[in-house]
Amino acid sequence: MQRRHIIFVDHFCHFGKRDCTDYCGSGTRLQKRNYLETLKIIPFMWVIVVLLVRLVAGPLAGRIMQRFSGQMDGFNARILLNTSLNVTILSIF
């Protein structure tokens, strides 16, 4: 068990450093320029995500939910299925 954990942590750290270097440029921390560019994009991305959920994923997930959920399913089961379907549909788009 210990050995697997060490291998996983080593693998995670290796890819984490490479991804940080690719995105940040310096490999040590997020640069201010990249941070500000990300802050400029976030509001537009939220609008796009909300529109996709309301116009595309919501109706499609509603139709699929009717096939998989039963009349006796609880509230938590329906919310979990709805969330999973919406995330799956958004990931496809």
Backbone as XML, in Angstrom:
<?xml version="1.0"?>
<chain id="A" units="angstrom">
  <residue number="1" name="MET">
    <atom name="N" x="0.817" y="-1.194" z="0.000"/>
    <atom name="CA" x="0.000" y="0.000" z="0.000"/>
    <atom name="C" x="0.862" y="1.261" z="0.000"/>
  </residue>
  <residue number="2" name="GLN">
    <atom name="N" x="1.896" y="1.287" z="0.803"/>
    <atom name="CA" x="2.767" y="2.450" z="0.878"/>
    <atom name="C" x="3.454" y="2.703" z="-0.458"/>
  </residue>
  <residue number="3" name="ARG">
    <atom name="N" x="3.886" y="1.639" z="-1.103"/>
    <atom name="CA" x="4.619" y="1.789" z="-2.355"/>
    <atom name="C" x="3.739" y="2.413" z="-3.439"/>
  </residue>
  <residue number="4" name="ARG">
    <atom name="N" x="2.502" y="1.963" z="-3.547"/>
    <atom name="CA" x="1.592" y="2.526" z="-4.536"/>
    <atom name="C" x="1.377" y="4.017" z="-4.291"/>
  </residue>
  <residue number="5" name="HIS">
    <atom name="N" x="1.253" y="4.369" z="-3.039"/>
    <atom name="CA" x="1.032" y="5.776" z="-2.693"/>
    <atom name="C" x="2.219" y="6.634" z="-3.125"/>
  </residue>
  <residue number="6" name="ILE">
    <atom name="N" x="3.419" y="6.162" z="-2.913"/>
    <atom name="CA" x="4.612" y="6.915" z="-3.299"/>
    <atom name="C" x="4.682" y="7.061" z="-4.814"/>
  </residue>
  <residue number="7" name="ILE">
    <atom name="N" x="4.369" y="5.991" z="-5.545"/>
    <atom name="CA" x="4.397" y="6.054" z="-7.012"/>
    <atom name="C" x="3.360" y="7.052" z="-7.507"/>
  </residue>
  <residue number="8" name="PHE">
    <atom name="N" x="2.155" y="7.020" z="-6.925"/>
    <atom name="CA" x="1.114" y="7.957" z="-7.337"/>
    <atom name="C" x="1.526" y="9.397" z="-7.070"/>
  </residue>
  <residue number="9" name="VAL">
    <atom name="N" x="2.064" y="9.658" z="-5.898"/>
    <atom name="CA" x="2.482" y="11.019" z="-5.549"/>
    <atom name="C" x="3.590" y="11.484" z="-6.476"/>
  </residue>
  <residue number="10" name="ASP">
    <atom name="N" x="4.550" y="10.622" z="-6.776"/>
    <atom name="CA" x="5.633" y="10.981" z="-7.689"/>
    <atom name="C" x="5.082" y="11.280" z="-9.083"/>
  </residue>
  <residue number="11" name="HIS">
    <atom name="N" x="4.172" y="10.464" z="-9.555"/>
    <atom name="CA" x="3.563" y="10.664" z="-10.869"/>
    <atom name="C" x="2.786" y="11.981" z="-10.891"/>
  </residue>
  <residue number="12" name="PHE">
    <atom name="N" x="2.018" y="12.245" z="-9.845"/>
    <atom name="CA" x="1.229" y="13.464" z="-9.763"/>
    <atom name="C" x="2.130" y="14.700" z="-9.741"/>
  </residue>
  <residue number="13" name="CYS">
    <atom name="N" x="3.188" y="14.660" z="-8.962"/>
    <atom name="CA" x="4.094" y="15.810" z="-8.867"/>
    <atom name="C" x="4.784" y="16.060" z="-10.210"/>
  </residue>
  <residue number="14" name="HIS">
    <atom name="N" x="5.152" y="14.996" z="-10.914"/>
    <atom name="CA" x="5.830" y="15.161" z="-12.201"/>
    <atom name="C" x="4.928" y="15.887" z="-13.187"/>
  </residue>
  <residue number="15" name="PHE">
    <atom name="N" x="3.681" y="15.412" z="-13.326"/>
    <atom name="CA" x="2.784" y="16.048" z="-14.285"/>
    <atom name="C" x="2.322" y="17.403" z="-13.806"/>
  </residue>
  <residue number="16" name="GLY">
    <atom name="N" x="2.203" y="17.603" z="-12.506"/>
    <atom name="CA" x="1.809" y="18.904" z="-11.979"/>
    <atom name="C" x="2.841" y="19.969" z="-12.313"/>
  </residue>
  <residue number="17" name="LYS">
    <atom name="N" x="4.119" y="19.639" z="-12.194"/>
    <atom name="CA" x="5.163" y="20.607" z="-12.503"/>
    <atom name="C" x="5.191" y="20.928" z="-13.988"/>
  </residue>
  <residue number="18" name="ARG">
    <atom name="N" x="5.006" y="19.916" z="-14.823"/>
    <atom name="CA" x="5.044" y="20.149" z="-16.261"/>
    <atom name="C" x="3.878" y="21.027" z="-16.702"/>
  </residue>
  <residue number="19" name="ASP">
    <atom name="N" x="2.684" y="20.745" z="-16.194"/>
    <atom name="CA" x="1.523" y="21.544" z="-16.561"/>
    <atom name="C" x="1.679" y="22.983" z="-16.089"/>
  </residue>
  <residue number="20" name="CYS">
    <atom name="N" x="2.214" y="23.172" z="-14.896"/>
    <atom name="CA" x="2.415" y="24.523" z="-14.360"/>
    <atom name="C" x="3.426" y="25.281" z="-15.221"/>
  </residue>
  <residue number="21" name="THR">
    <atom name="N" x="4.466" y="24.587" z="-15.664"/>
    <atom name="CA" x="5.462" y="25.230" z="-16.511"/>
    <atom name="C" x="4.850" y="25.639" z="-17.849"/>
  </residue>
  <residue number="22" name="ASP">
    <atom name="N" x="4.009" y="24.773" z="-18.415"/>
    <atom name="CA" x="3.391" y="25.098" z="-19.693"/>
    <atom name="C" x="2.445" y="26.291" z="-19.574"/>
  </residue>
  <residue number="23" name="TYR">
    <atom name="N" x="1.663" y="26.350" z="-18.492"/>
    <atom name="CA" x="0.666" y="27.407" z="-18.376"/>
    <atom name="C" x="1.273" y="28.703" z="-17.839"/>
  </residue>
  <residue number="24" name="CYS">
    <atom name="N" x="2.082" y="28.585" z="-16.819"/>
    <atom name="CA" x="2.580" y="29.778" z="-16.134"/>
    <atom name="C" x="3.842" y="30.343" z="-16.769"/>
  </residue>
  <residue number="25" name="GLY">
    <atom name="N" x="4.597" y="29.516" z="-17.424"/>
    <atom name="CA" x="5.816" y="29.996" z="-18.044"/>
    <atom name="C" x="7.019" y="29.893" z="-17.140"/>
  </residue>
  <residue number="26" name="SER">
    <atom name="N" x="6.865" y="30.141" z="-15.861"/>
    <atom name="CA" x="8.010" y="30.128" z="-14.963"/>
    <atom name="C" x="8.164" y="28.797" z="-14.256"/>
  </residue>
  <residue number="27" name="GLY">
    <atom name="N" x="7.088" y="28.046" z="-14.094"/>
    <atom name="CA" x="7.146" y="26.768" z="-13.423"/>
    <atom name="C" x="7.067" y="26.861" z="-11.916"/>
  </residue>
  <residue number="28" name="THR">
    <atom name="N" x="7.042" y="28.063" z="-11.355"/>
    <atom name="CA" x="6.996" y="28.187" z="-9.904"/>
    <atom name="C" x="5.679" y="28.764" z="-9.415"/>
  </residue>
  <residue number="29" name="ARG">
    <atom name="N" x="5.138" y="29.742" z="-10.094"/>
    <atom name="CA" x="3.870" y="30.325" z="-9.656"/>
    <atom name="C" x="3.158" y="30.980" z="-10.839"/>
  </residue>
  <residue number="30" name="LEU">
    <atom name="N" x="1.895" y="31.260" z="-10.627"/>
    <atom name="CA" x="1.087" y="31.898" z="-11.664"/>
    <atom name="C" x="1.532" y="33.345" z="-11.838"/>
  </residue>
  <residue number="31" name="GLN">
    <atom name="N" x="1.818" y="33.711" z="-13.057"/>
    <atom name="CA" x="2.250" y="35.076" z="-13.308"/>
    <atom name="C" x="1.055" y="36.025" z="-13.289"/>
  </residue>
  <residue number="32" name="LYS">
    <atom name="N" x="1.305" y="37.263" z="-12.940"/>
    <atom name="CA" x="0.243" y="38.262" z="-12.814"/>
    <atom name="C" x="-0.483" y="38.478" z="-14.141"/>
  </residue>
  <residue number="33" name="ARG">
    <atom name="N" x="0.255" y="38.467" z="-15.234"/>
    <atom name="CA" x="-0.343" y="38.685" z="-16.553"/>
    <atom name="C" x="-1.359" y="37.583" z="-16.880"/>
  </residue>
  <residue number="34" name="ASN">
    <atom name="N" x="-0.992" y="36.318" z="-16.623"/>
    <atom name="CA" x="-1.903" y="35.209" z="-16.896"/>
    <atom name="C" x="-3.117" y="35.256" z="-15.981"/>
  </residue>
  <residue number="35" name="TYR">
    <atom name="N" x="-2.909" y="35.632" z="-14.729"/>
    <atom name="CA" x="-4.003" y="35.742" z="-13.780"/>
    <atom name="C" x="-5.010" y="36.804" z="-14.240"/>
  </residue>
  <residue number="36" name="LEU">
    <atom name="N" x="-4.536" y="37.954" z="-14.682"/>
    <atom name="CA" x="-5.433" y="39.021" z="-15.130"/>
    <atom name="C" x="-6.163" y="38.633" z="-16.412"/>
  </residue>
  <residue number="37" name="GLU">
    <atom name="N" x="-5.490" y="37.927" z="-17.312"/>
    <atom name="CA" x="-6.151" y="37.457" z="-18.534"/>
    <atom name="C" x="-7.262" y="36.461" z="-18.202"/>
  </residue>
  <residue number="38" name="THR">
    <atom name="N" x="-7.008" y="35.605" z="-17.215"/>
    <atom name="CA" x="-8.021" y="34.646" z="-16.799"/>
    <atom name="C" x="-9.222" y="35.358" z="-16.184"/>
  </residue>
  <residue number="39" name="LEU">
    <atom name="N" x="-8.980" y="36.379" z="-15.384"/>
    <atom name="CA" x="-10.084" y="37.128" z="-14.782"/>
    <atom name="C" x="-10.935" y="37.840" z="-15.829"/>
  </residue>
  <residue number="40" name="LYS">
    <atom name="N" x="-10.338" y="38.221" z="-16.940"/>
    <atom name="CA" x="-11.107" y="38.869" z="-18.007"/>
    <atom name="C" x="-12.025" y="37.883" z="-18.714"/>
  </residue>
  <residue number="41" name="ILE">
    <atom name="N" x="-11.637" y="36.622" z="-18.788"/>
    <atom name="CA" x="-12.385" y="35.617" z="-19.539"/>
    <atom name="C" x="-13.501" y="34.989" z="-18.712"/>
  </residue>
  <residue number="42" name="ILE">
    <atom name="N" x="-13.334" y="34.903" z="-17.400"/>
    <atom name="CA" x="-14.262" y="34.170" z="-16.538"/>
    <atom name="C" x="-15.719" y="34.632" z="-16.672"/>
  </residue>
  <residue number="43" name="PRO">
    <atom name="N" x="-16.046" y="35.930" z="-16.689"/>
    <atom name="CA" x="-17.469" y="36.301" z="-16.817"/>
    <atom name="C" x="-18.106" y="35.810" z="-18.112"/>
  </residue>
  <residue number="44" name="PHE">
    <atom name="N" x="-17.380" y="35.869" z="-19.201"/>
    <atom name="CA" x="-17.925" y="35.389" z="-20.473"/>
    <atom name="C" x="-18.124" y="33.875" z="-20.452"/>
  </residue>
  <residue number="45" name="MET">
    <atom name="N" x="-17.205" y="33.170" z="-19.828"/>
    <atom name="CA" x="-17.335" y="31.719" z="-19.744"/>
    <atom name="C" x="-18.540" y="31.326" z="-18.893"/>
  </residue>
  <residue number="46" name="TRP">
    <atom name="N" x="-18.805" y="32.064" z="-17.812"/>
    <atom name="CA" x="-19.969" y="31.767" z="-16.985"/>
    <atom name="C" x="-21.257" y="31.985" z="-17.770"/>
  </residue>
  <residue number="47" name="VAL">
    <atom name="N" x="-21.323" y="33.039" z="-18.556"/>
    <atom name="CA" x="-22.515" y="33.286" z="-19.369"/>
    <atom name="C" x="-22.705" y="32.156" z="-20.371"/>
  </residue>
  <residue number="48" name="ILE">
    <atom name="N" x="-21.630" y="31.721" z="-21.005"/>
    <atom name="CA" x="-21.717" y="30.624" z="-21.977"/>
    <atom name="C" x="-22.173" y="29.339" z="-21.305"/>
  </residue>
  <residue number="49" name="VAL">
    <atom name="N" x="-21.626" y="29.048" z="-20.131"/>
    <atom name="CA" x="-21.998" y="27.820" z="-19.419"/>
    <atom name="C" x="-23.464" y="27.871" z="-19.003"/>
  </residue>
  <residue number="50" name="VAL">
    <atom name="N" x="-23.924" y="28.995" z="-18.490"/>
    <atom name="CA" x="-25.324" y="29.104" z="-18.064"/>
    <atom name="C" x="-26.252" y="28.944" z="-19.260"/>
  </residue>
  <residue number="51" name="LEU">
    <atom name="N" x="-25.923" y="29.566" z="-20.378"/>
    <atom name="CA" x="-26.755" y="29.414" z="-21.575"/>
    <atom name="C" x="-26.761" y="27.979" z="-22.085"/>
  </residue>
  <residue number="52" name="LEU">
    <atom name="N" x="-25.616" y="27.323" z="-22.076"/>
    <atom name="CA" x="-25.573" y="25.923" z="-22.501"/>
    <atom name="C" x="-26.408" y="25.030" z="-21.596"/>
  </residue>
  <residue number="53" name="VAL">
    <atom name="N" x="-26.343" y="25.274" z="-20.296"/>
    <atom name="CA" x="-27.126" y="24.458" z="-19.367"/>
    <atom name="C" x="-28.610" y="24.693" z="-19.583"/>
  </residue>
  <residue number="54" name="ARG">
    <atom name="N" x="-29.007" y="25.947" z="-19.694"/>
    <atom name="CA" x="-30.435" y="26.249" z="-19.821"/>
    <atom name="C" x="-31.019" y="25.850" z="-21.180"/>
  </residue>
  <residue number="55" name="LEU">
    <atom name="N" x="-30.253" y="26.028" z="-22.248"/>
    <atom name="CA" x="-30.800" y="25.803" z="-23.592"/>
    <atom name="C" x="-30.527" y="24.420" z="-24.157"/>
  </residue>
  <residue number="56" name="VAL">
    <atom name="N" x="-29.421" y="23.807" z="-23.774"/>
    <atom name="CA" x="-29.046" y="22.534" z="-24.389"/>
    <atom name="C" x="-29.060" y="21.390" z="-23.384"/>
  </residue>
  <residue number="57" name="ALA">
    <atom name="N" x="-28.244" y="21.508" z="-22.354"/>
    <atom name="CA" x="-28.059" y="20.387" z="-21.436"/>
    <atom name="C" x="-29.298" y="20.126" z="-20.586"/>
  </residue>
  <residue number="58" name="GLY">
    <atom name="N" x="-29.967" y="21.177" z="-20.127"/>
    <atom name="CA" x="-31.144" y="21.008" z="-19.270"/>
    <atom name="C" x="-32.261" y="20.213" z="-19.926"/>
  </residue>
  <residue number="59" name="PRO">
    <atom name="N" x="-32.723" y="20.631" z="-21.095"/>
    <atom name="CA" x="-33.786" y="19.858" z="-21.752"/>
    <atom name="C" x="-33.363" y="18.432" z="-22.119"/>
  </residue>
  <residue number="60" name="LEU">
    <atom name="N" x="-32.135" y="18.285" z="-22.577"/>
    <atom name="CA" x="-31.657" y="16.950" z="-22.952"/>
    <atom name="C" x="-31.537" y="16.050" z="-21.725"/>
  </residue>
  <residue number="61" name="ALA">
    <atom name="N" x="-31.026" y="16.591" z="-20.638"/>
    <atom name="CA" x="-30.914" y="15.818" z="-19.399"/>
    <atom name="C" x="-32.308" y="15.477" z="-18.858"/>
  </residue>
  <residue number="62" name="GLY">
    <atom name="N" x="-33.266" y="16.378" z="-19.014"/>
    <atom name="CA" x="-34.634" y="16.101" z="-18.575"/>
    <atom name="C" x="-35.245" y="14.926" z="-19.307"/>
  </residue>
  <residue number="63" name="ARG">
    <atom name="N" x="-35.002" y="14.845" z="-20.609"/>
    <atom name="CA" x="-35.522" y="13.722" z="-21.388"/>
    <atom name="C" x="-34.853" y="12.410" z="-21.004"/>
  </residue>
  <residue number="64" name="ILE">
    <atom name="N" x="-33.555" y="12.477" z="-20.789"/>
    <atom name="CA" x="-32.824" y="11.257" z="-20.418"/>
    <atom name="C" x="-33.207" y="10.815" z="-19.006"/>
  </residue>
  <residue number="65" name="MET">
    <atom name="N" x="-33.436" y="11.767" z="-18.113"/>
    <atom name="CA" x="-33.807" y="11.433" z="-16.732"/>
    <atom name="C" x="-35.116" y="10.667" z="-16.669"/>
  </residue>
  <residue number="66" name="GLN">
    <atom name="N" x="-36.045" y="10.954" z="-17.544"/>
    <atom name="CA" x="-37.327" y="10.246" z="-17.541"/>
    <atom name="C" x="-37.145" y="8.761" z="-17.801"/>
  </residue>
  <residue number="67" name="ARG">
    <atom name="N" x="-36.120" y="8.423" z="-18.555"/>
    <atom name="CA" x="-35.872" y="7.002" z="-18.849"/>
    <atom name="C" x="-35.228" y="6.282" z="-17.675"/>
  </residue>
  <residue number="68" name="PHE">
    <atom name="N" x="-34.376" y="6.978" z="-16.922"/>
    <atom name="CA" x="-33.601" y="6.323" z="-15.881"/>
    <atom name="C" x="-34.186" y="6.463" z="-14.475"/>
  </residue>
  <residue number="69" name="SER">
    <atom name="N" x="-34.941" y="7.492" z="-14.210"/>
    <atom name="CA" x="-35.455" y="7.676" z="-12.853"/>
    <atom name="C" x="-36.853" y="7.091" z="-12.747"/>
  </residue>
  <residue number="70" name="GLY">
    <atom name="N" x="-37.104" y="6.518" z="-11.587"/>
    <atom name="CA" x="-38.406" y="5.934" z="-11.327"/>
    <atom name="C" x="-39.262" y="6.852" z="-10.477"/>
  </residue>
  <residue number="71" name="GLN">
    <atom name="N" x="-40.516" y="6.463" z="-10.300"/>
    <atom name="CA" x="-41.441" y="7.279" z="-9.536"/>
    <atom name="C" x="-41.111" y="7.255" z="-8.050"/>
  </residue>
  <residue number="72" name="MET">
    <atom name="N" x="-40.477" y="6.203" z="-7.588"/>
    <atom name="CA" x="-40.160" y="6.059" z="-6.167"/>
    <atom name="C" x="-38.761" y="6.568" z="-5.817"/>
  </residue>
  <residue number="73" name="ASP">
    <atom name="N" x="-38.024" y="7.118" z="-6.782"/>
    <atom name="CA" x="-36.689" y="7.633" z="-6.501"/>
    <atom name="C" x="-36.780" y="8.862" z="-5.604"/>
  </residue>
  <residue number="74" name="GLY">
    <atom name="N" x="-35.812" y="8.985" z="-4.709"/>
    <atom name="CA" x="-35.794" y="10.102" z="-3.783"/>
    <atom name="C" x="-35.227" y="11.368" z="-4.410"/>
  </residue>
  <residue number="75" name="PHE">
    <atom name="N" x="-35.317" y="12.439" z="-3.640"/>
    <atom name="CA" x="-34.836" y="13.745" z="-4.090"/>
    <atom name="C" x="-33.331" y="13.706" z="-4.363"/>
  </residue>
  <residue number="76" name="ASN">
    <atom name="N" x="-32.567" y="13.107" z="-3.452"/>
    <atom name="CA" x="-31.114" y="13.063" z="-3.622"/>
    <atom name="C" x="-30.712" y="12.276" z="-4.862"/>
  </residue>
  <residue number="77" name="ALA">
    <atom name="N" x="-31.417" y="11.193" z="-5.144"/>
    <atom name="CA" x="-31.109" y="10.392" z="-6.331"/>
    <atom name="C" x="-31.383" y="11.192" z="-7.600"/>
  </residue>
  <residue number="78" name="ARG">
    <atom name="N" x="-32.472" y="11.924" z="-7.613"/>
    <atom name="CA" x="-32.796" y="12.738" z="-8.794"/>
    <atom name="C" x="-31.794" y="13.873" z="-9.005"/>
  </residue>
  <residue number="79" name="ILE">
    <atom name="N" x="-31.398" y="14.523" z="-7.919"/>
    <atom name="CA" x="-30.421" y="15.610" z="-8.024"/>
    <atom name="C" x="-29.083" y="15.069" z="-8.504"/>
  </residue>
  <residue number="80" name="LEU">
    <atom name="N" x="-28.659" y="13.927" z="-7.967"/>
    <atom name="CA" x="-27.392" y="13.321" z="-8.381"/>
    <atom name="C" x="-27.426" y="12.932" z="-9.854"/>
  </residue>
  <residue number="81" name="LEU">
    <atom name="N" x="-28.513" y="12.326" z="-10.297"/>
    <atom name="CA" x="-28.635" y="11.953" z="-11.709"/>
    <atom name="C" x="-28.679" y="13.189" z="-12.598"/>
  </residue>
  <residue number="82" name="ASN">
    <atom name="N" x="-29.413" y="14.202" z="-12.203"/>
    <atom name="CA" x="-29.512" y="15.432" z="-12.991"/>
    <atom name="C" x="-28.130" y="16.098" z="-13.116"/>
  </residue>
  <residue number="83" name="THR">
    <atom name="N" x="-27.415" y="16.191" z="-12.006"/>
    <atom name="CA" x="-26.086" y="16.805" z="-12.028"/>
    <atom name="C" x="-25.132" y="16.005" z="-12.902"/>
  </residue>
  <residue number="84" name="SER">
    <atom name="N" x="-25.152" y="14.697" z="-12.754"/>
    <atom name="CA" x="-24.260" y="13.841" z="-13.561"/>
    <atom name="C" x="-24.561" y="13.971" z="-15.051"/>
  </residue>
  <residue number="85" name="LEU">
    <atom name="N" x="-25.827" y="13.979" z="-15.400"/>
    <atom name="CA" x="-26.190" y="14.110" z="-16.813"/>
    <atom name="C" x="-25.804" y="15.483" z="-17.371"/>
  </residue>
  <residue number="86" name="ASN">
    <atom name="N" x="-26.044" y="16.543" z="-16.604"/>
    <atom name="CA" x="-25.667" y="17.879" z="-17.075"/>
    <atom name="C" x="-24.164" y="17.996" z="-17.270"/>
  </residue>
  <residue number="87" name="VAL">
    <atom name="N" x="-23.379" y="17.487" z="-16.327"/>
    <atom name="CA" x="-21.924" y="17.553" z="-16.452"/>
    <atom name="C" x="-21.448" y="16.731" z="-17.639"/>
  </residue>
  <residue number="88" name="THR">
    <atom name="N" x="-22.030" y="15.563" z="-17.836"/>
    <atom name="CA" x="-21.649" y="14.717" z="-18.970"/>
    <atom name="C" x="-21.967" y="15.395" z="-20.299"/>
  </residue>
  <residue number="89" name="ILE">
    <atom name="N" x="-23.147" y="15.972" z="-20.403"/>
    <atom name="CA" x="-23.553" y="16.643" z="-21.646"/>
    <atom name="C" x="-22.666" y="17.869" z="-21.901"/>
  </residue>
  <residue number="90" name="LEU">
    <atom name="N" x="-22.381" y="18.645" z="-20.864"/>
    <atom name="CA" x="-21.508" y="19.807" z="-21.038"/>
    <atom name="C" x="-20.091" y="19.383" z="-21.413"/>
  </residue>
  <residue number="91" name="SER">
    <atom name="N" x="-19.647" y="18.269" z="-20.878"/>
    <atom name="CA" x="-18.298" y="17.789" z="-21.227"/>
    <atom name="C" x="-18.240" y="17.383" z="-22.694"/>
  </residue>
  <residue number="92" name="ILE">
    <atom name="N" x="-19.313" y="16.842" z="-23.206"/>
    <atom name="CA" x="-19.340" y="16.481" z="-24.633"/>
    <atom name="C" x="-19.277" y="17.727" z="-25.500"/>
  </residue>
  <residue number="93" name="PHE">
    <atom name="N" x="-20.001" y="18.777" z="-25.094"/>
    <atom name="CA" x="-19.961" y="20.026" z="-25.866"/>
    <atom name="C" x="-18.659" y="20.744" z="-25.650"/>
  </residue>
</chain>
